[in-house]
Amino acid sequence: MEAPQERRPEAGTILLVDDDVDLCSLMVEFFGQSEFRLETANDGRRGLARALEGNFDLVLLDVMLPVLDGLALLKQLRKRSAVAVIMLTARTAQGDRIAGLEGGADDYLPKPFGPEELLARIRAVLRRTQRLKAPGRPPIQIGPLVLNAPAREATLNGVEVALTSTEFDVLEFLMASAGRVVSRDELAAMLYQREATPYERSLDVHISHLRKKLESDNRIVIRTIRGVGYLLSSRQEAAG
């Protein structure tokens, strides 16, 4: 008789919002053999309520949902929560993927997908989050911008800046690399564990969001170094 497979201690709780009941059942069974606990919701309204009420580490969000679609749900969720979100979508058009990233998603995975790839993406997103929660890391400051990595908090002129999980990770990487240009491949390796593709828009979307949230101060600038990457600095440093 084969011995039952030992299940690893739980590393977090994930919410799957998808109207495909069969897929949800399969995912519950699959994640039952992983280190994560998976809960499910089958429509957008219930999914939003669960995401806001529950203490989830990550939300898996289908785009095509009844009652409230995934993009509308994401928009409402982002007003009140910075929980990591991976979009699941049968829509393969670039515009639909960009819409999810513009709405604050951390990653996306087109359907159909392999559960092993989904699990790998979840681990990658949470690994970034947990790495930055490690205690004992001093704040990083550039001009009026201060980043507290263990608390996952960024402030500009003493006011907290609302950032998604991925935006925070990109900002932390840029600030920790102050004084040098960070290449697109470095950012892609940190976020997705791969090189950046020439036509990929996800990095551009996250950088654009950071610019809107930081450059209104008129002292923080994220410069694009054409063909290389990005450089974050204060305008005072750039002038000096």
Biotite code that builds the C-alpha atoms (Angstrom):
import biotite.structure as struc

atoms = struc.array([
    struc.Atom([0.000, 0.000, 0.000], chain_id="A", res_id=1, res_name="MET", atom_name="CA", element="C"),
    struc.Atom([1.374, 3.396, -1.012], chain_id="A", res_id=2, res_name="GLU", atom_name="CA", element="C"),
    struc.Atom([1.992, 5.804, 1.853], chain_id="A", res_id=3, res_name="ALA", atom_name="CA", element="C"),
    struc.Atom([-0.016, 9.040, 1.672], chain_id="A", res_id=4, res_name="PRO", atom_name="CA", element="C"),
    struc.Atom([1.943, 12.040, 0.454], chain_id="A", res_id=5, res_name="GLN", atom_name="CA", element="C"),
    struc.Atom([2.931, 14.341, 3.273], chain_id="A", res_id=6, res_name="GLU", atom_name="CA", element="C"),
    struc.Atom([1.420, 17.787, 2.887], chain_id="A", res_id=7, res_name="ARG", atom_name="CA", element="C"),
    struc.Atom([3.637, 20.781, 3.565], chain_id="A", res_id=8, res_name="ARG", atom_name="CA", element="C"),
    struc.Atom([2.640, 23.340, 6.200], chain_id="A", res_id=9, res_name="PRO", atom_name="CA", element="C"),
    struc.Atom([0.351, 26.045, 4.844], chain_id="A", res_id=10, res_name="GLU", atom_name="CA", element="C"),
    struc.Atom([2.192, 29.091, 3.476], chain_id="A", res_id=11, res_name="ALA", atom_name="CA", element="C"),
    struc.Atom([-0.873, 31.225, 2.875], chain_id="A", res_id=12, res_name="GLY", atom_name="CA", element="C"),
    struc.Atom([-4.515, 31.429, 1.871], chain_id="A", res_id=13, res_name="THR", atom_name="CA", element="C"),
    struc.Atom([-5.642, 32.105, -1.687], chain_id="A", res_id=14, res_name="ILE", atom_name="CA", element="C"),
    struc.Atom([-9.043, 33.141, -3.014], chain_id="A", res_id=15, res_name="LEU", atom_name="CA", element="C"),
    struc.Atom([-10.092, 31.909, -6.467], chain_id="A", res_id=16, res_name="LEU", atom_name="CA", element="C"),
    struc.Atom([-12.951, 33.897, -8.035], chain_id="A", res_id=17, res_name="VAL", atom_name="CA", element="C"),
    struc.Atom([-14.234, 31.991, -11.071], chain_id="A", res_id=18, res_name="ASP", atom_name="CA", element="C"),
    struc.Atom([-17.695, 30.970, -12.272], chain_id="A", res_id=19, res_name="ASP", atom_name="CA", element="C"),
    struc.Atom([-16.406, 27.639, -13.636], chain_id="A", res_id=20, res_name="ASP", atom_name="CA", element="C"),
    struc.Atom([-17.488, 25.337, -10.825], chain_id="A", res_id=21, res_name="VAL", atom_name="CA", element="C"),
    struc.Atom([-15.647, 22.339, -12.266], chain_id="A", res_id=22, res_name="ASP", atom_name="CA", element="C"),
    struc.Atom([-12.411, 24.319, -12.499], chain_id="A", res_id=23, res_name="LEU", atom_name="CA", element="C"),
    struc.Atom([-12.830, 25.502, -8.916], chain_id="A", res_id=24, res_name="CYS", atom_name="CA", element="C"),
    struc.Atom([-13.282, 21.917, -7.732], chain_id="A", res_id=25, res_name="SER", atom_name="CA", element="C"),
    struc.Atom([-10.184, 20.783, -9.621], chain_id="A", res_id=26, res_name="LEU", atom_name="CA", element="C"),
    struc.Atom([-8.149, 23.668, -8.213], chain_id="A", res_id=27, res_name="MET", atom_name="CA", element="C"),
    struc.Atom([-9.274, 22.930, -4.645], chain_id="A", res_id=28, res_name="VAL", atom_name="CA", element="C"),
    struc.Atom([-8.136, 19.323, -5.142], chain_id="A", res_id=29, res_name="GLU", atom_name="CA", element="C"),
    struc.Atom([-4.829, 20.377, -6.701], chain_id="A", res_id=30, res_name="PHE", atom_name="CA", element="C"),
    struc.Atom([-4.025, 22.992, -4.042], chain_id="A", res_id=31, res_name="PHE", atom_name="CA", element="C"),
    struc.Atom([-4.910, 20.469, -1.373], chain_id="A", res_id=32, res_name="GLY", atom_name="CA", element="C"),
    struc.Atom([-1.569, 18.830, -2.189], chain_id="A", res_id=33, res_name="GLN", atom_name="CA", element="C"),
    struc.Atom([0.339, 22.128, -2.018], chain_id="A", res_id=34, res_name="SER", atom_name="CA", element="C"),
    struc.Atom([1.399, 24.432, 0.786], chain_id="A", res_id=35, res_name="GLU", atom_name="CA", element="C"),
    struc.Atom([-1.561, 26.777, 0.190], chain_id="A", res_id=36, res_name="PHE", atom_name="CA", element="C"),
    struc.Atom([-5.174, 26.734, 1.298], chain_id="A", res_id=37, res_name="ARG", atom_name="CA", element="C"),
    struc.Atom([-7.611, 27.642, -1.490], chain_id="A", res_id=38, res_name="LEU", atom_name="CA", element="C"),
    struc.Atom([-11.081, 29.138, -1.059], chain_id="A", res_id=39, res_name="GLU", atom_name="CA", element="C"),
    struc.Atom([-13.464, 29.884, -3.925], chain_id="A", res_id=40, res_name="THR", atom_name="CA", element="C"),
    struc.Atom([-16.266, 32.237, -4.975], chain_id="A", res_id=41, res_name="ALA", atom_name="CA", element="C"),
    struc.Atom([-18.321, 31.833, -8.157], chain_id="A", res_id=42, res_name="ASN", atom_name="CA", element="C"),
    struc.Atom([-19.504, 35.338, -9.012], chain_id="A", res_id=43, res_name="ASP", atom_name="CA", element="C"),
    struc.Atom([-18.011, 38.817, -8.925], chain_id="A", res_id=44, res_name="GLY", atom_name="CA", element="C"),
    struc.Atom([-20.162, 40.301, -6.179], chain_id="A", res_id=45, res_name="ARG", atom_name="CA", element="C"),
    struc.Atom([-19.503, 37.454, -3.778], chain_id="A", res_id=46, res_name="ARG", atom_name="CA", element="C"),
    struc.Atom([-15.845, 37.390, -4.786], chain_id="A", res_id=47, res_name="GLY", atom_name="CA", element="C"),
    struc.Atom([-15.400, 41.075, -3.961], chain_id="A", res_id=48, res_name="LEU", atom_name="CA", element="C"),
    struc.Atom([-17.056, 40.647, -0.577], chain_id="A", res_id=49, res_name="ALA", atom_name="CA", element="C"),
    struc.Atom([-14.860, 37.656, 0.253], chain_id="A", res_id=50, res_name="ARG", atom_name="CA", element="C"),
    struc.Atom([-11.697, 39.423, -0.922], chain_id="A", res_id=51, res_name="ALA", atom_name="CA", element="C"),
    struc.Atom([-12.424, 42.422, 1.293], chain_id="A", res_id=52, res_name="LEU", atom_name="CA", element="C"),
    struc.Atom([-13.593, 40.463, 4.334], chain_id="A", res_id=53, res_name="GLU", atom_name="CA", element="C"),
    struc.Atom([-11.071, 37.618, 4.274], chain_id="A", res_id=54, res_name="GLY", atom_name="CA", element="C"),
    struc.Atom([-7.402, 37.725, 5.197], chain_id="A", res_id=55, res_name="ASN", atom_name="CA", element="C"),
    struc.Atom([-6.111, 36.419, 1.867], chain_id="A", res_id=56, res_name="PHE", atom_name="CA", element="C"),
    struc.Atom([-2.497, 36.494, 0.726], chain_id="A", res_id=57, res_name="ASP", atom_name="CA", element="C"),
    struc.Atom([-3.423, 36.475, -2.971], chain_id="A", res_id=58, res_name="LEU", atom_name="CA", element="C"),
    struc.Atom([-6.520, 36.569, -5.200], chain_id="A", res_id=59, res_name="VAL", atom_name="CA", element="C"),
    struc.Atom([-6.886, 34.617, -8.452], chain_id="A", res_id=60, res_name="LEU", atom_name="CA", element="C"),
    struc.Atom([-9.426, 36.548, -10.489], chain_id="A", res_id=61, res_name="LEU", atom_name="CA", element="C"),
    struc.Atom([-11.201, 35.449, -13.672], chain_id="A", res_id=62, res_name="ASP", atom_name="CA", element="C"),
    struc.Atom([-12.051, 38.264, -16.093], chain_id="A", res_id=63, res_name="VAL", atom_name="CA", element="C"),
    struc.Atom([-15.386, 36.840, -17.334], chain_id="A", res_id=64, res_name="MET", atom_name="CA", element="C"),
    struc.Atom([-17.607, 36.726, -14.245], chain_id="A", res_id=65, res_name="LEU", atom_name="CA", element="C"),
    struc.Atom([-21.378, 37.016, -13.731], chain_id="A", res_id=66, res_name="PRO", atom_name="CA", element="C"),
    struc.Atom([-22.934, 39.885, -11.723], chain_id="A", res_id=67, res_name="VAL", atom_name="CA", element="C"),
    struc.Atom([-19.673, 41.865, -11.558], chain_id="A", res_id=68, res_name="LEU", atom_name="CA", element="C"),
    struc.Atom([-16.931, 41.197, -14.120], chain_id="A", res_id=69, res_name="ASP", atom_name="CA", element="C"),
    struc.Atom([-13.315, 40.706, -13.120], chain_id="A", res_id=70, res_name="GLY", atom_name="CA", element="C"),
    struc.Atom([-12.039, 44.113, -14.245], chain_id="A", res_id=71, res_name="LEU", atom_name="CA", element="C"),
    struc.Atom([-14.832, 45.927, -12.391], chain_id="A", res_id=72, res_name="ALA", atom_name="CA", element="C"),
    struc.Atom([-14.143, 43.782, -9.329], chain_id="A", res_id=73, res_name="LEU", atom_name="CA", element="C"),
    struc.Atom([-10.442, 44.619, -9.512], chain_id="A", res_id=74, res_name="LEU", atom_name="CA", element="C"),
    struc.Atom([-11.220, 48.333, -9.720], chain_id="A", res_id=75, res_name="LYS", atom_name="CA", element="C"),
    struc.Atom([-13.332, 48.167, -6.571], chain_id="A", res_id=76, res_name="GLN", atom_name="CA", element="C"),
    struc.Atom([-10.820, 45.965, -4.772], chain_id="A", res_id=77, res_name="LEU", atom_name="CA", element="C"),
    struc.Atom([-7.942, 48.332, -5.495], chain_id="A", res_id=78, res_name="ARG", atom_name="CA", element="C"),
    struc.Atom([-9.793, 51.200, -3.808], chain_id="A", res_id=79, res_name="LYS", atom_name="CA", element="C"),
    struc.Atom([-9.563, 49.364, -0.492], chain_id="A", res_id=80, res_name="ARG", atom_name="CA", element="C"),
    struc.Atom([-6.872, 46.694, -0.704], chain_id="A", res_id=81, res_name="SER", atom_name="CA", element="C"),
    struc.Atom([-3.351, 46.128, -2.020], chain_id="A", res_id=82, res_name="ALA", atom_name="CA", element="C"),
    struc.Atom([-3.641, 42.320, -1.916], chain_id="A", res_id=83, res_name="VAL", atom_name="CA", element="C"),
    struc.Atom([-1.731, 40.599, -4.718], chain_id="A", res_id=84, res_name="ALA", atom_name="CA", element="C"),
    struc.Atom([-3.932, 39.706, -7.721], chain_id="A", res_id=85, res_name="VAL", atom_name="CA", element="C"),
    struc.Atom([-3.294, 37.344, -10.637], chain_id="A", res_id=86, res_name="ILE", atom_name="CA", element="C"),
    struc.Atom([-5.826, 37.650, -13.466], chain_id="A", res_id=87, res_name="MET", atom_name="CA", element="C"),
    struc.Atom([-7.042, 34.491, -15.223], chain_id="A", res_id=88, res_name="LEU", atom_name="CA", element="C"),
    struc.Atom([-8.416, 35.196, -18.674], chain_id="A", res_id=89, res_name="THR", atom_name="CA", element="C"),
    struc.Atom([-9.491, 33.388, -21.821], chain_id="A", res_id=90, res_name="ALA", atom_name="CA", element="C"),
    struc.Atom([-9.077, 36.700, -23.628], chain_id="A", res_id=91, res_name="ARG", atom_name="CA", element="C"),
    struc.Atom([-5.728, 36.607, -25.380], chain_id="A", res_id=92, res_name="THR", atom_name="CA", element="C"),
    struc.Atom([-5.781, 40.087, -26.944], chain_id="A", res_id=93, res_name="ALA", atom_name="CA", element="C"),
    struc.Atom([-3.001, 42.320, -25.646], chain_id="A", res_id=94, res_name="GLN", atom_name="CA", element="C"),
    struc.Atom([-5.506, 45.061, -24.871], chain_id="A", res_id=95, res_name="GLY", atom_name="CA", element="C"),
    struc.Atom([-7.355, 42.827, -22.394], chain_id="A", res_id=96, res_name="ASP", atom_name="CA", element="C"),
    struc.Atom([-4.140, 41.868, -20.625], chain_id="A", res_id=97, res_name="ARG", atom_name="CA", element="C"),
    struc.Atom([-3.069, 45.509, -20.435], chain_id="A", res_id=98, res_name="ILE", atom_name="CA", element="C"),
    struc.Atom([-6.490, 46.441, -19.025], chain_id="A", res_id=99, res_name="ALA", atom_name="CA", element="C"),
    struc.Atom([-5.896, 44.042, -16.145], chain_id="A", res_id=100, res_name="GLY", atom_name="CA", element="C"),
    struc.Atom([-2.435, 45.453, -15.447], chain_id="A", res_id=101, res_name="LEU", atom_name="CA", element="C"),
    struc.Atom([-3.738, 49.011, -15.751], chain_id="A", res_id=102, res_name="GLU", atom_name="CA", element="C"),
    struc.Atom([-6.380, 48.103, -13.187], chain_id="A", res_id=103, res_name="GLY", atom_name="CA", element="C"),
    struc.Atom([-3.724, 47.028, -10.687], chain_id="A", res_id=104, res_name="GLY", atom_name="CA", element="C"),
    struc.Atom([-3.221, 43.298, -11.299], chain_id="A", res_id=105, res_name="ALA", atom_name="CA", element="C"),
    struc.Atom([0.216, 41.920, -10.432], chain_id="A", res_id=106, res_name="ASP", atom_name="CA", element="C"),
    struc.Atom([0.285, 39.262, -13.151], chain_id="A", res_id=107, res_name="ASP", atom_name="CA", element="C"),
    struc.Atom([-1.978, 37.475, -15.615], chain_id="A", res_id=108, res_name="TYR", atom_name="CA", element="C"),
    struc.Atom([-2.278, 33.935, -16.901], chain_id="A", res_id=109, res_name="LEU", atom_name="CA", element="C"),
    struc.Atom([-4.244, 33.041, -20.063], chain_id="A", res_id=110, res_name="PRO", atom_name="CA", element="C"),
    struc.Atom([-6.638, 30.099, -20.070], chain_id="A", res_id=111, res_name="LYS", atom_name="CA", element="C"),
    struc.Atom([-6.231, 27.221, -20.479], chain_id="A", res_id=112, res_name="PRO", atom_name="CA", element="C"),
    struc.Atom([-3.277, 26.977, -18.099], chain_id="A", res_id=113, res_name="PHE", atom_name="CA", element="C"),
    struc.Atom([-1.395, 24.239, -16.314], chain_id="A", res_id=114, res_name="GLY", atom_name="CA", element="C"),
    struc.Atom([-1.910, 24.195, -12.544], chain_id="A", res_id=115, res_name="PRO", atom_name="CA", element="C"),
    struc.Atom([1.847, 23.813, -12.040], chain_id="A", res_id=116, res_name="GLU", atom_name="CA", element="C"),
    struc.Atom([2.503, 27.073, -13.908], chain_id="A", res_id=117, res_name="GLU", atom_name="CA", element="C"),
    struc.Atom([-0.189, 28.826, -11.879], chain_id="A", res_id=118, res_name="LEU", atom_name="CA", element="C"),
    struc.Atom([1.381, 27.575, -8.663], chain_id="A", res_id=119, res_name="LEU", atom_name="CA", element="C"),
    struc.Atom([4.809, 28.778, -9.804], chain_id="A", res_id=120, res_name="ALA", atom_name="CA", element="C"),
    struc.Atom([3.443, 32.263, -10.529], chain_id="A", res_id=121, res_name="ARG", atom_name="CA", element="C"),
    struc.Atom([1.732, 32.398, -7.127], chain_id="A", res_id=122, res_name="ILE", atom_name="CA", element="C"),
    struc.Atom([4.959, 31.430, -5.388], chain_id="A", res_id=123, res_name="ARG", atom_name="CA", element="C"),
    struc.Atom([6.887, 34.078, -7.345], chain_id="A", res_id=124, res_name="ALA", atom_name="CA", element="C"),
    struc.Atom([4.480, 36.872, -6.373], chain_id="A", res_id=125, res_name="VAL", atom_name="CA", element="C"),
    struc.Atom([4.365, 35.839, -2.721], chain_id="A", res_id=126, res_name="LEU", atom_name="CA", element="C"),
    struc.Atom([8.134, 35.318, -2.570], chain_id="A", res_id=127, res_name="ARG", atom_name="CA", element="C"),
    struc.Atom([8.612, 38.977, -3.454], chain_id="A", res_id=128, res_name="ARG", atom_name="CA", element="C"),
    struc.Atom([6.080, 40.036, -0.837], chain_id="A", res_id=129, res_name="THR", atom_name="CA", element="C"),
    struc.Atom([7.545, 37.893, 1.935], chain_id="A", res_id=130, res_name="GLN", atom_name="CA", element="C"),
    struc.Atom([11.130, 38.895, 1.089], chain_id="A", res_id=131, res_name="ARG", atom_name="CA", element="C"),
    struc.Atom([10.293, 42.534, 1.589], chain_id="A", res_id=132, res_name="LEU", atom_name="CA", element="C"),
    struc.Atom([8.567, 41.804, 4.914], chain_id="A", res_id=133, res_name="LYS", atom_name="CA", element="C"),
    struc.Atom([11.817, 40.538, 6.434], chain_id="A", res_id=134, res_name="ALA", atom_name="CA", element="C"),
    struc.Atom([12.582, 42.500, 9.646], chain_id="A", res_id=135, res_name="PRO", atom_name="CA", element="C"),
    struc.Atom([15.655, 44.618, 10.231], chain_id="A", res_id=136, res_name="GLY", atom_name="CA", element="C"),
    struc.Atom([15.809, 46.361, 6.866], chain_id="A", res_id=137, res_name="ARG", atom_name="CA", element="C"),
    struc.Atom([16.288, 50.116, 7.281], chain_id="A", res_id=138, res_name="PRO", atom_name="CA", element="C"),
    struc.Atom([14.092, 52.545, 5.318], chain_id="A", res_id=139, res_name="PRO", atom_name="CA", element="C"),
    struc.Atom([15.347, 53.777, 1.946], chain_id="A", res_id=140, res_name="ILE", atom_name="CA", element="C"),
    struc.Atom([15.039, 57.500, 1.247], chain_id="A", res_id=141, res_name="GLN", atom_name="CA", element="C"),
    struc.Atom([15.454, 59.506, -1.937], chain_id="A", res_id=142, res_name="ILE", atom_name="CA", element="C"),
    struc.Atom([14.505, 63.143, -1.481], chain_id="A", res_id=143, res_name="GLY", atom_name="CA", element="C"),
    struc.Atom([10.981, 63.324, -0.027], chain_id="A", res_id=144, res_name="PRO", atom_name="CA", element="C"),
    struc.Atom([10.297, 59.656, -0.883], chain_id="A", res_id=145, res_name="LEU", atom_name="CA", element="C"),
    struc.Atom([10.753, 57.088, 1.919], chain_id="A", res_id=146, res_name="VAL", atom_name="CA", element="C"),
    struc.Atom([10.227, 53.342, 1.523], chain_id="A", res_id=147, res_name="LEU", atom_name="CA", element="C"),
    struc.Atom([9.836, 51.043, 4.538], chain_id="A", res_id=148, res_name="ASN", atom_name="CA", element="C"),
    struc.Atom([10.271, 47.534, 3.143], chain_id="A", res_id=149, res_name="ALA", atom_name="CA", element="C"),
    struc.Atom([9.271, 45.442, 6.216], chain_id="A", res_id=150, res_name="PRO", atom_name="CA", element="C"),
    struc.Atom([6.035, 47.433, 6.573], chain_id="A", res_id=151, res_name="ALA", atom_name="CA", element="C"),
    struc.Atom([5.567, 47.534, 2.768], chain_id="A", res_id=152, res_name="ARG", atom_name="CA", element="C"),
    struc.Atom([4.853, 51.242, 3.027], chain_id="A", res_id=153, res_name="GLU", atom_name="CA", element="C"),
    struc.Atom([6.020, 54.162, 0.918], chain_id="A", res_id=154, res_name="ALA", atom_name="CA", element="C"),
    struc.Atom([5.507, 57.800, 1.881], chain_id="A", res_id=155, res_name="THR", atom_name="CA", element="C"),
    struc.Atom([5.969, 60.981, -0.133], chain_id="A", res_id=156, res_name="LEU", atom_name="CA", element="C"),
    struc.Atom([6.329, 64.149, 1.932], chain_id="A", res_id=157, res_name="ASN", atom_name="CA", element="C"),
    struc.Atom([5.076, 62.121, 4.902], chain_id="A", res_id=158, res_name="GLY", atom_name="CA", element="C"),
    struc.Atom([1.893, 60.991, 3.126], chain_id="A", res_id=159, res_name="VAL", atom_name="CA", element="C"),
    struc.Atom([1.440, 57.288, 2.363], chain_id="A", res_id=160, res_name="GLU", atom_name="CA", element="C"),
    struc.Atom([1.395, 56.405, -1.341], chain_id="A", res_id=161, res_name="VAL", atom_name="CA", element="C"),
    struc.Atom([-1.171, 53.744, -2.309], chain_id="A", res_id=162, res_name="ALA", atom_name="CA", element="C"),
    struc.Atom([0.728, 51.072, -4.269], chain_id="A", res_id=163, res_name="LEU", atom_name="CA", element="C"),
    struc.Atom([-0.144, 47.642, -5.574], chain_id="A", res_id=164, res_name="THR", atom_name="CA", element="C"),
    struc.Atom([2.095, 44.740, -4.587], chain_id="A", res_id=165, res_name="SER", atom_name="CA", element="C"),
    struc.Atom([3.970, 44.811, -7.897], chain_id="A", res_id=166, res_name="THR", atom_name="CA", element="C"),
    struc.Atom([4.289, 48.608, -7.930], chain_id="A", res_id=167, res_name="GLU", atom_name="CA", element="C"),
    struc.Atom([5.853, 48.412, -4.472], chain_id="A", res_id=168, res_name="PHE", atom_name="CA", element="C"),
    struc.Atom([8.304, 45.728, -5.640], chain_id="A", res_id=169, res_name="ASP", atom_name="CA", element="C"),
    struc.Atom([9.352, 47.776, -8.679], chain_id="A", res_id=170, res_name="VAL", atom_name="CA", element="C"),
    struc.Atom([9.760, 50.928, -6.588], chain_id="A", res_id=171, res_name="LEU", atom_name="CA", element="C"),
    struc.Atom([11.826, 49.106, -3.960], chain_id="A", res_id=172, res_name="GLU", atom_name="CA", element="C"),
    struc.Atom([14.108, 47.718, -6.667], chain_id="A", res_id=173, res_name="PHE", atom_name="CA", element="C"),
    struc.Atom([14.576, 51.137, -8.270], chain_id="A", res_id=174, res_name="LEU", atom_name="CA", element="C"),
    struc.Atom([15.248, 52.876, -4.950], chain_id="A", res_id=175, res_name="MET", atom_name="CA", element="C"),
    struc.Atom([17.671, 50.182, -3.765], chain_id="A", res_id=176, res_name="ALA", atom_name="CA", element="C"),
    struc.Atom([19.550, 50.661, -7.055], chain_id="A", res_id=177, res_name="SER", atom_name="CA", element="C"),
    struc.Atom([19.776, 54.465, -6.732], chain_id="A", res_id=178, res_name="ALA", atom_name="CA", element="C"),
    struc.Atom([22.574, 55.932, -8.812], chain_id="A", res_id=179, res_name="GLY", atom_name="CA", element="C"),
    struc.Atom([22.488, 53.342, -11.580], chain_id="A", res_id=180, res_name="ARG", atom_name="CA", element="C"),
    struc.Atom([20.186, 52.402, -14.423], chain_id="A", res_id=181, res_name="VAL", atom_name="CA", element="C"),
    struc.Atom([18.038, 49.319, -13.781], chain_id="A", res_id=182, res_name="VAL", atom_name="CA", element="C"),
    struc.Atom([17.572, 47.296, -16.954], chain_id="A", res_id=183, res_name="SER", atom_name="CA", element="C"),
    struc.Atom([14.233, 45.924, -18.119], chain_id="A", res_id=184, res_name="ARG", atom_name="CA", element="C"),
    struc.Atom([15.708, 42.419, -17.916], chain_id="A", res_id=185, res_name="ASP", atom_name="CA", element="C"),
    struc.Atom([16.604, 42.950, -14.252], chain_id="A", res_id=186, res_name="GLU", atom_name="CA", element="C"),
    struc.Atom([13.062, 44.046, -13.459], chain_id="A", res_id=187, res_name="LEU", atom_name="CA", element="C"),
    struc.Atom([11.551, 41.169, -15.446], chain_id="A", res_id=188, res_name="ALA", atom_name="CA", element="C"),
    struc.Atom([13.821, 38.679, -13.674], chain_id="A", res_id=189, res_name="ALA", atom_name="CA", element="C"),
    struc.Atom([12.776, 40.071, -10.290], chain_id="A", res_id=190, res_name="MET", atom_name="CA", element="C"),
    struc.Atom([9.063, 40.068, -11.137], chain_id="A", res_id=191, res_name="LEU", atom_name="CA", element="C"),
    struc.Atom([8.653, 37.099, -13.467], chain_id="A", res_id=192, res_name="TYR", atom_name="CA", element="C"),
    struc.Atom([11.924, 35.113, -13.267], chain_id="A", res_id=193, res_name="GLN", atom_name="CA", element="C"),
    struc.Atom([12.626, 35.617, -16.979], chain_id="A", res_id=194, res_name="ARG", atom_name="CA", element="C"),
    struc.Atom([13.965, 38.158, -19.465], chain_id="A", res_id=195, res_name="GLU", atom_name="CA", element="C"),
    struc.Atom([11.776, 40.987, -20.721], chain_id="A", res_id=196, res_name="ALA", atom_name="CA", element="C"),
    struc.Atom([10.337, 40.462, -24.206], chain_id="A", res_id=197, res_name="THR", atom_name="CA", element="C"),
    struc.Atom([10.676, 43.316, -26.741], chain_id="A", res_id=198, res_name="PRO", atom_name="CA", element="C"),
    struc.Atom([6.923, 43.877, -27.044], chain_id="A", res_id=199, res_name="TYR", atom_name="CA", element="C"),
    struc.Atom([5.944, 43.315, -23.434], chain_id="A", res_id=200, res_name="GLU", atom_name="CA", element="C"),
    struc.Atom([3.878, 46.146, -21.986], chain_id="A", res_id=201, res_name="ARG", atom_name="CA", element="C"),
    struc.Atom([3.553, 45.029, -18.355], chain_id="A", res_id=202, res_name="SER", atom_name="CA", element="C"),
    struc.Atom([6.720, 46.780, -17.167], chain_id="A", res_id=203, res_name="LEU", atom_name="CA", element="C"),
    struc.Atom([5.713, 49.964, -18.988], chain_id="A", res_id=204, res_name="ASP", atom_name="CA", element="C"),
    struc.Atom([2.315, 49.866, -17.297], chain_id="A", res_id=205, res_name="VAL", atom_name="CA", element="C"),
    struc.Atom([3.791, 49.549, -13.791], chain_id="A", res_id=206, res_name="HIS", atom_name="CA", element="C"),
    struc.Atom([6.335, 52.307, -14.437], chain_id="A", res_id=207, res_name="ILE", atom_name="CA", element="C"),
    struc.Atom([3.568, 54.554, -15.803], chain_id="A", res_id=208, res_name="SER", atom_name="CA", element="C"),
    struc.Atom([1.515, 54.013, -12.647], chain_id="A", res_id=209, res_name="HIS", atom_name="CA", element="C"),
    struc.Atom([4.493, 54.853, -10.433], chain_id="A", res_id=210, res_name="LEU", atom_name="CA", element="C"),
    struc.Atom([5.156, 58.031, -12.382], chain_id="A", res_id=211, res_name="ARG", atom_name="CA", element="C"),
    struc.Atom([1.574, 59.210, -11.935], chain_id="A", res_id=212, res_name="LYS", atom_name="CA", element="C"),
    struc.Atom([1.737, 58.561, -8.199], chain_id="A", res_id=213, res_name="LYS", atom_name="CA", element="C"),
    struc.Atom([5.209, 60.000, -7.539], chain_id="A", res_id=214, res_name="LEU", atom_name="CA", element="C"),
    struc.Atom([6.022, 62.688, -10.080], chain_id="A", res_id=215, res_name="GLU", atom_name="CA", element="C"),
    struc.Atom([3.148, 64.964, -9.051], chain_id="A", res_id=216, res_name="SER", atom_name="CA", element="C"),
    struc.Atom([5.505, 66.042, -6.256], chain_id="A", res_id=217, res_name="ASP", atom_name="CA", element="C"),
    struc.Atom([7.737, 67.492, -8.995], chain_id="A", res_id=218, res_name="ASN", atom_name="CA", element="C"),
    struc.Atom([10.842, 66.328, -7.122], chain_id="A", res_id=219, res_name="ARG", atom_name="CA", element="C"),
    struc.Atom([10.828, 62.575, -7.879], chain_id="A", res_id=220, res_name="ILE", atom_name="CA", element="C"),
    struc.Atom([11.502, 61.463, -11.443], chain_id="A", res_id=221, res_name="VAL", atom_name="CA", element="C"),
    struc.Atom([11.714, 58.043, -13.090], chain_id="A", res_id=222, res_name="ILE", atom_name="CA", element="C"),
    struc.Atom([13.784, 58.502, -16.223], chain_id="A", res_id=223, res_name="ARG", atom_name="CA", element="C"),
    struc.Atom([13.591, 56.103, -19.157], chain_id="A", res_id=224, res_name="THR", atom_name="CA", element="C"),
    struc.Atom([17.034, 55.371, -20.579], chain_id="A", res_id=225, res_name="ILE", atom_name="CA", element="C"),
    struc.Atom([16.156, 54.335, -24.114], chain_id="A", res_id=226, res_name="ARG", atom_name="CA", element="C"),
    struc.Atom([17.225, 50.808, -24.965], chain_id="A", res_id=227, res_name="GLY", atom_name="CA", element="C"),
    struc.Atom([18.466, 50.148, -21.414], chain_id="A", res_id=228, res_name="VAL", atom_name="CA", element="C"),
    struc.Atom([15.980, 50.656, -18.590], chain_id="A", res_id=229, res_name="GLY", atom_name="CA", element="C"),
    struc.Atom([15.002, 53.086, -15.841], chain_id="A", res_id=230, res_name="TYR", atom_name="CA", element="C"),
    struc.Atom([16.629, 55.396, -13.304], chain_id="A", res_id=231, res_name="LEU", atom_name="CA", element="C"),
    struc.Atom([14.856, 56.833, -10.257], chain_id="A", res_id=232, res_name="LEU", atom_name="CA", element="C"),
    struc.Atom([16.178, 60.007, -8.629], chain_id="A", res_id=233, res_name="SER", atom_name="CA", element="C"),
    struc.Atom([15.122, 63.288, -7.094], chain_id="A", res_id=234, res_name="SER", atom_name="CA", element="C"),
    struc.Atom([15.254, 66.309, -9.380], chain_id="A", res_id=235, res_name="ARG", atom_name="CA", element="C"),
    struc.Atom([17.681, 67.931, -6.944], chain_id="A", res_id=236, res_name="GLN", atom_name="CA", element="C"),
    struc.Atom([20.078, 64.966, -7.319], chain_id="A", res_id=237, res_name="GLU", atom_name="CA", element="C"),
    struc.Atom([19.640, 65.005, -11.097], chain_id="A", res_id=238, res_name="ALA", atom_name="CA", element="C"),
    struc.Atom([20.484, 68.702, -11.174], chain_id="A", res_id=239, res_name="ALA", atom_name="CA", element="C"),
    struc.Atom([23.516, 68.190, -8.935], chain_id="A", res_id=240, res_name="GLY", atom_name="CA", element="C"),
])
